[in-house]
Amino acid sequence: AQLVESGGGLVQAGGSLRISCVASRDILSVFNSYVMNWYRQAPGKQREFVASITYRHTTNYADSVKGRFTISRDNSRKRIYLQMNDLKPEDTGIYYCNRSTDWGQGTQVTVSS
């Protein structure tokens, strides 16, 4: 599978950003069978879980982003999204799309104070 992220960028603290990930090589039934995840890695830190979503749109979030981030998926388009609101400088990092052992190349999110 190939997971491709997009939508990262530079934003001021308190701002919003939406990133997305497409499973470009999946057939639909394969995409629909997976729980999809977002992870992030800040400079000098380990990669950490951010959010996950099942085919039926059951979601789970890291405590640090609850109430600010929303994960969603469009199964017909083989895409997932992460809407990030009220961004903080500590949200800065590379955001990775993941499912099982597959990882995207990441997209950089930088939040300035």
Secondary structure, DSSP 8 states (H G I E B T S, - for coil): --EEEE--EEEETT--EEEEEEETT--HHHHHTS-EEEEEE-TTS--EEEEEE-TT--EEE-TTTTTTEEEEEEGGGTEEEEEE-S--GGG-EEEEEEETTEE---EEEEEE-
